[in-house]
Amino acid sequence: MKTRIGMMCVCVLCAVSGTGSLFGEYVFLKDGQIREGTIVSENAASVVLRKADKKREVIQRRDIMRLLYTELYMGRVYVQKADGKGVVGYMVDEDRKTYTFRKELYRPEEFTLKREEVLFIARRNPSGLQGEPETDRIRLKWQPPYNQVDTYKIYLKGPADPKFRVVDDTGARRFTVEDLKSNTEYKLYVTAVAREGDESTPSNEITVKTKNIPPPAPENVRLQKGDTGHVRGDTAGKKILQWDPVRDVDGTVKEYRVYNNNSNPPVRIGTVRETVFEIPPGLDEKDIAVFSVDDMGYQSGGYGSLPLSAGFVLEFSGWYILPRGALGDLIGSGYGGLGKLMFPDVFISHLSIGITGGYWIFSGEHEDVDSSYIVPALVSCGYRFALFGGLSLVPEVNGGYAYIGIKYKKYDMTTILRENSEKSAFEPMALGALTLAYSINGMMHVFAGGGYGVLFESSGLQKMITFSVGLNVMF
């Protein structure tokens, strides 16, 4: 008589390689099919099985080959016989004296082996799957099955996946699943594909949560006077620190922690949920550091603070100029450089005012023009808008005068070139520019941008399009 005790012993023996696919009760039909679920009632004529989808199925006893009221490992196993030979199959039953196997799980043909003929039974699936998470990847490792393996398939299921999917395969016993979302739970398992091509049942299934990415530090920290209207409430005469809201890539920022950075170690002096902090009396605003904190409790690695004050800024840039309209008919494209002396934070924070001078040279476009040059001398005004990651956008206007010289070709009566003649003049000039700047260390920026300029000549506006790249340094 077949017993549950013997079957449970084999399940324990097989469990050394992982959990596999385990279920409660099984109905083996004579045509080879296997039904799994819970037997809720039975009589002499039929059995009622409640399946995983909660539906009930009535199965006639005349169609039943075997009932198992125990857990069953549905994967292939390797059987090492005492005579040194090996057998691969699916174990479907056992009793005190024999094991029962099938070569094909869903075919009714079976064979038995006596217990004394069997040395051991081992599963053919990977086991001991472990996962080590990072922010965007999970490093996996596992134990191999007993049999020879050609490759392993890696299965993954994310929050948005309706079912497991194969992400890759490998011949090694380690694999890194990449391009994952941070702060997200994933389910994984591994199967083994034997050299003959059949795929094993799954390894143990694991759930791994990728690590959280700390939020970025606050940017564009600035000091606002209490009576400027930028903040709510009665703040007249008080020093108010403000910064731009921080966006967390894998969560939300729940608060900001404010520290006195001049103490050792830094001391927290406040926690706020909005991007505004009233500086306590007697504390220097330059000593304040602001950290962002996400909903997981992670604090930003860096901090935001008021920018280092600079007495002045020196800027050098290279320019490429395209004259347009009537000016473009006279002279061709040009190039040159500008130098600029700027004084930052004039009147309001991020507003800079200064002077600009330089030299541009142009080729001749008209047949009578040899070359040309422009020497601008301008007053400049720009405002820096902080973006993210050290980037800022700077619109700028320039106005003043430019000294313009045009060298004409002079011909005699025989059309032989004798000499060049030059005409020059001072003309009013305006130049608008928009640049994208990147901060290297807070005191140095590299930038690139474009602009549009006009010369106010008596004959009309002379237009040009400009492109520039450069570097500025604070002192």
C-alpha positions in Angstrom: 0.0 0.0 0.0 1.3 3.4 -0.9 1.9 5.8 1.9 2.3 9.5 2.5 5.2 9.1 4.8 7.5 7.7 2.2 6.6 10.4 -0.3 7.4 13.1 2.3 10.8 11.6 2.9 11.7 11.9 -0.7 10.5 15.5 -0.7 12.7 16.3 2.2 15.6 14.6 0.4 15.0 16.6 -2.7 14.6 19.9 -0.8 18.3 20.3 -0.4 18.4 21.9 -3.9 15.6 24.5 -3.4 11.8 24.6 -3.0 10.8 24.0 -6.6 7.1 24.0 -7.5 5.2 22.4 -4.6 1.5 21.9 -4.4 -1.0 20.2 -2.1 -3.0 17.4 -3.8 -2.8 15.8 -7.2 -5.2 13.7 -9.4 -3.4 11.6 -12.0 -5.7 10.7 -14.9 -5.4 7.6 -17.0 -4.7 9.6 -20.1 -1.5 11.1 -18.5 -2.9 14.5 -17.4 -2.4 15.7 -13.9 -4.8 17.9 -12.0 -3.6 19.9 -9.0 -5.6 21.6 -6.3 -7.5 20.7 -3.1 -9.9 17.7 -2.9 -12.9 19.2 -1.2 -15.2 16.1 -1.4 -15.2 12.6 -2.9 -17.5 9.6 -3.1 -17.4 6.2 -4.8 -18.2 7.7 -8.2 -16.3 11.0 -8.3 -13.9 13.4 -6.8 -14.4 17.2 -6.5 -11.2 19.2 -6.9 -10.9 23.0 -6.2 -8.2 24.4 -8.4 -6.0 27.5 -7.9 -8.5 29.7 -9.7 -11.2 28.7 -7.1 -13.2 26.8 -9.7 -14.3 23.3 -9.0 -13.9 20.3 -11.3 -15.8 17.0 -10.9 -13.6 14.1 -12.0 -15.0 10.6 -12.5 -13.2 7.8 -10.6 -13.2 5.7 -13.7 -10.8 8.3 -15.3 -8.5 8.4 -12.3 -5.2 6.5 -12.2 -3.9 7.8 -8.8 -4.6 10.3 -6.0 -1.8 11.9 -4.0 -2.7 13.7 -0.8 0.7 15.2 -0.4 3.2 17.6 -1.9 4.8 16.6 -5.1 8.0 17.9 -6.7 7.0 18.3 -10.4 10.5 18.6 -11.8 12.9 16.1 -13.4 15.2 14.2 -11.0 18.4 12.3 -11.5 18.4 8.8 -10.0 21.8 7.3 -9.3 21.4 3.5 -9.1 23.5 1.2 -7.0 24.9 -0.5 -10.1 26.5 2.7 -11.2 23.9 3.6 -13.9 21.8 6.7 -13.8 18.2 7.3 -14.8 16.5 10.6 -15.5 12.7 11.0 -15.0 9.8 12.3 -13.0 9.0 10.6 -9.7 5.2 10.4 -9.4 4.8 7.9 -6.5 6.5 5.6 -4.0 5.7 3.0 -1.4 7.7 1.1 1.1 9.5 -1.0 -1.5 9.5 0.9 -4.8 9.7 4.3 -6.5 7.5 5.1 -9.5 8.8 7.2 -12.4 7.7 8.6 -15.7 9.9 9.4 -18.6 7.4 12.1 -19.7 5.4 13.7 -17.0 2.2 14.0 -18.9 2.2 10.5 -20.4 0.7 7.6 -18.5 3.6 5.2 -19.1 5.5 4.5 -15.9 8.3 2.3 -14.5 9.4 1.4 -11.0 12.7 0.9 -9.3 13.2 -1.1 -6.1 14.4 0.9 -3.1 17.5 -1.2 -2.8 18.4 -0.4 -6.4 18.5 3.4 -5.7 21.6 5.0 -4.3 20.2 8.6 -4.2 17.8 10.9 -5.9 18.8 14.5 -6.8 16.9 17.4 -8.4 17.9 18.9 -11.7 17.1 22.5 -10.9 19.4 25.3 -9.6 19.2 26.0 -5.8 20.3 28.5 -3.2 19.6 31.6 -5.3 20.7 34.8 -3.6 20.6 38.4 -4.8 22.6 41.4 -3.8 21.0 44.7 -4.8 22.4 48.0 -5.9 20.5 51.1 -7.1 20.1 49.9 -10.7 21.1 46.2 -10.7 20.9 43.0 -8.8 23.9 40.6 -8.5 22.8 36.9 -8.5 24.5 33.7 -7.5 23.2 30.2 -7.1 24.2 26.5 -6.7 24.2 24.2 -9.7 22.1 21.1 -10.1 23.6 17.6 -10.0 23.4 17.1 -13.8 25.5 18.8 -16.5 24.1 22.2 -17.5 24.4 24.0 -20.8 23.0 27.4 -19.7 20.9 29.0 -17.0 17.9 31.2 -17.8 17.3 34.3 -15.6 13.6 35.1 -14.9 12.5 38.5 -13.5 9.1 40.0 -12.6 8.9 43.7 -11.8 5.9 45.7 -10.4 4.5 46.4 -13.9 5.1 42.9 -15.3 2.0 40.6 -15.5 4.2 37.5 -15.3 7.9 36.4 -15.2 10.0 37.1 -18.2 13.4 35.9 -19.3 15.9 38.7 -19.1 19.0 36.7 -20.3 20.9 33.4 -20.1 24.4 32.6 -19.0 26.7 29.6 -18.7 28.1 30.9 -15.4 26.6 30.5 -11.9 26.6 34.3 -11.4 24.8 37.0 -13.2 24.0 40.7 -12.8 20.6 41.9 -13.9 21.0 45.5 -15.0 19.0 48.6 -16.0 16.6 48.3 -13.1 14.7 51.0 -11.3 16.0 52.1 -7.9 13.9 51.6 -4.8 11.8 48.9 -6.5 11.0 45.3 -5.6 11.7 42.5 -8.1 11.0 38.8 -8.0 13.6 36.5 -9.6 14.3 32.8 -10.2 16.7 30.7 -12.3 16.3 27.6 -14.4 18.8 25.2 -15.8 18.8 24.1 -19.4 20.5 20.7 -19.9 22.7 19.8 -22.8 19.9 17.8 -24.3 17.7 20.9 -24.3 15.2 20.4 -21.6 14.6 23.2 -19.0 14.5 22.4 -15.3 11.9 23.7 -12.9 12.7 27.0 -11.1 15.2 27.5 -8.4 13.9 29.1 -5.2 12.2 32.4 -5.9 13.6 35.5 -4.2 12.3 39.0 -3.8 14.9 41.7 -3.9 14.5 45.5 -3.5 17.0 47.7 -5.3 18.6 50.4 -3.2 17.3 53.9 -2.9 19.1 56.8 -4.6 19.6 59.7 -2.2 18.0 62.9 -3.3 20.2 65.6 -4.9 21.3 68.6 -2.8 19.2 71.8 -2.9 20.3 74.3 -5.5 20.1 78.0 -6.1 20.3 78.8 -2.4 19.8 82.5 -2.0 19.2 85.1 0.6 16.0 87.2 0.4 15.2 90.2 2.6 12.1 89.7 4.6 10.3 92.7 3.1 10.8 91.8 -0.5 7.5 90.0 -0.8 9.1 86.7 -1.8 8.0 84.9 1.3 4.7 84.8 3.2 4.1 86.2 6.6 5.5 89.1 8.7 9.2 88.7 7.9 10.2 92.4 7.6 13.8 92.9 8.7 14.5 89.2 9.0 17.0 87.2 7.0 15.3 84.5 4.9 17.1 81.7 3.2 15.4 80.2 0.1 16.2 77.5 -2.4 14.6 75.7 -5.4 12.4 72.6 -4.7 14.3 69.3 -5.1 13.0 66.6 -7.3 13.8 63.0 -6.2 14.2 60.5 -9.0 12.8 57.5 -7.2 10.6 59.0 -4.5 9.6 62.3 -3.0 11.5 64.8 -0.9 9.7 65.1 2.5 11.8 67.7 4.3 15.0 69.8 4.4 17.5 69.7 7.2 19.4 72.9 8.0 22.8 72.7 9.7 25.3 75.1 11.1 28.3 74.1 9.0 30.7 76.2 11.0 30.6 73.8 14.0 32.5 70.6 14.3 30.7 68.4 13.8 27.9 70.3 12.0 24.8 70.9 14.2 21.3 70.7 12.9 19.5 73.9 13.6 16.2 73.2 11.9 14.0 71.0 9.8 11.5 72.5 7.3 9.1 71.0 4.7 9.0 74.1 2.5 12.0 75.7 0.7 12.2 78.6 3.1 14.2 79.0 6.4 14.4 81.9 8.8 18.0 82.4 9.8 18.3 82.6 13.6 19.8 85.9 15.0 23.5 85.9 15.4 24.1 83.2 12.8 26.1 84.0 9.7 24.2 83.0 6.6 27.4 81.8 5.0 27.7 79.0 7.6 24.3 77.4 6.8 24.1 74.1 4.9 20.8 72.7 3.6 20.3 69.0 2.9 17.3 67.3 1.3 15.7 64.2 2.8 13.5 61.7 0.8 10.5 59.7 2.0 12.8 56.7 2.7 14.8 58.9 5.2 17.9 59.2 3.0 19.7 62.5 3.2 21.4 64.1 0.2 25.2 63.4 -0.1 26.0 67.1 -0.8 24.4 70.2 0.5 23.2 73.5 -0.7 24.6 76.8 0.6 25.0 80.4 -0.4 27.5 80.7 -3.3 30.9 82.0 -2.4 30.9 85.8 -2.8 33.1 87.2 -5.5 34.5 90.7 -5.9 34.5 90.4 -9.6 34.5 88.0 -12.5 36.8 87.8 -15.4 35.5 86.2 -18.6 37.2 85.3 -21.9 35.3 83.9 -24.9 35.8 83.0 -28.5 33.3 84.2 -31.1 32.0 83.2 -34.5 29.9 85.9 -36.3 27.6 85.6 -39.3 26.7 89.1 -40.7 23.1 89.2 -42.2 21.3 91.4 -44.6 23.1 94.3 -46.1 26.0 93.8 -43.8 26.3 90.2 -45.0 26.4 91.4 -48.6 29.4 93.5 -47.7 31.5 91.3 -45.4 31.7 87.6 -44.8 31.8 85.5 -41.6 34.2 86.5 -38.9 35.8 85.4 -35.7 37.5 86.9 -32.7 37.5 87.2 -28.9 35.9 89.2 -26.1 37.1 90.0 -22.6 34.7 90.9 -19.9 34.9 92.3 -16.3 31.7 91.6 -14.4 30.5 92.5 -10.8 28.1 89.8 -9.5 25.0 90.2 -7.3 24.6 93.9 -8.0 21.3 95.2 -6.5 19.8 91.7 -6.4 21.2 88.1 -6.2 22.4 86.6 -9.5 22.3 89.9 -11.4 25.7 90.9 -12.8 26.8 94.1 -14.4 30.1 94.9 -16.2 32.0 96.0 -19.2 33.0 94.1 -22.4 35.6 94.7 -25.0 37.2 92.7 -27.8 38.2 92.4 -31.5 36.4 90.7 -34.4 37.9 90.3 -37.9 35.9 89.5 -41.0 36.6 88.4 -44.6 35.4 90.5 -47.5 32.2 89.4 -49.2 31.7 92.1 -51.8 34.2 92.2 -54.7 35.5 95.6 -53.6 35.9 94.7 -49.9 39.2 93.2 -48.8 38.4 92.7 -45.1 36.8 94.3 -42.1 37.0 94.4 -38.3 34.8 95.4 -35.4 36.1 96.5 -31.9 33.1 96.5 -29.5 33.1 98.4 -26.2 29.9 97.6 -24.4 28.2 97.7 -21.0 26.9 94.2 -20.1 24.0 93.1 -17.8 23.2 89.4 -17.2 21.1 87.3 -14.8 21.8 83.6 -13.9 19.0 81.1 -13.7 20.1 78.0 -11.8 18.9 74.8 -13.5 20.3 71.5 -12.1 23.5 69.6 -11.6 25.7 72.8 -11.8 24.0 74.0 -15.0 22.6 77.5 -15.3 21.0 79.6 -18.0 22.2 83.2 -18.5 20.4 85.7 -20.7 22.5 88.8 -21.2 22.1 92.2 -22.9 25.0 94.5 -24.0 24.9 98.0 -25.3 27.5 100.6 -26.2 29.6 101.6 -29.2 31.7 99.7 -31.7 34.6 100.9 -33.8 34.2 99.6 -37.4 36.8 99.5 -40.1 36.4 98.3 -43.7 39.3 97.9 -46.0 38.4 98.5 -49.7 40.3 97.5 -52.8 41.5 100.4 -54.9 42.1 100.0 -58.7 43.7 102.3 -61.3 42.5 102.8 -64.8 44.0 99.5 -66.0 42.2 97.6 -63.2 45.5 96.8 -61.6 45.3 96.7 -57.8 47.5 99.5 -56.4 46.6 99.8 -52.7 43.8 99.3 -50.1 41.9 102.2 -48.7 40.1 102.0 -45.3 36.9 103.6 -44.0 36.1 103.6 -40.3 33.5 104.9 -37.9 32.1 104.7 -34.3 28.6 103.3 -34.4 26.1 102.4 -31.6 25.8 98.7 -31.0 23.5 96.3 -29.1 24.0 92.6 -28.5 21.8 90.0 -26.9 23.0 86.6 -25.9 21.8 83.4 -24.2 24.4 81.0 -22.8 24.3 77.7 -21.0 27.0 77.6 -18.2 28.4 74.7 -16.2 30.0 75.3 -12.8 33.3 73.4 -12.4 34.0 74.2 -8.7 31.7 77.1 -7.8 34.3 79.7 -8.7 34.8 78.7 -12.4 32.3 78.2 -15.2 32.5 77.1 -18.8 29.8 78.2 -21.2 28.5 78.2 -24.7 25.7 80.1 -26.4 24.4 82.2 -29.2 23.2 85.7 -29.7 21.9 88.4 -32.0 23.5 91.8 -32.6 22.8 95.1 -34.5 24.8 98.1 -35.5 22.9 101.4 -35.7 24.3 103.0 -38.9 22.7 106.0 -40.6 21.9 103.7 -43.5 19.9 101.4 -41.3 20.3 98.5 -38.9 23.2 96.1 -39.7 22.5 92.6 -38.3 24.6 89.7 -37.2 24.2 86.3 -35.6 26.8 85.2 -33.0 28.1 82.0 -31.4 30.4 81.9 -28.4 32.3 79.6 -26.1 34.3 80.6 -23.1 35.4 80.5 -19.5 34.9 82.8 -16.5 36.6 82.9 -13.1 35.5 84.5 -9.9 37.9 86.5 -7.8 
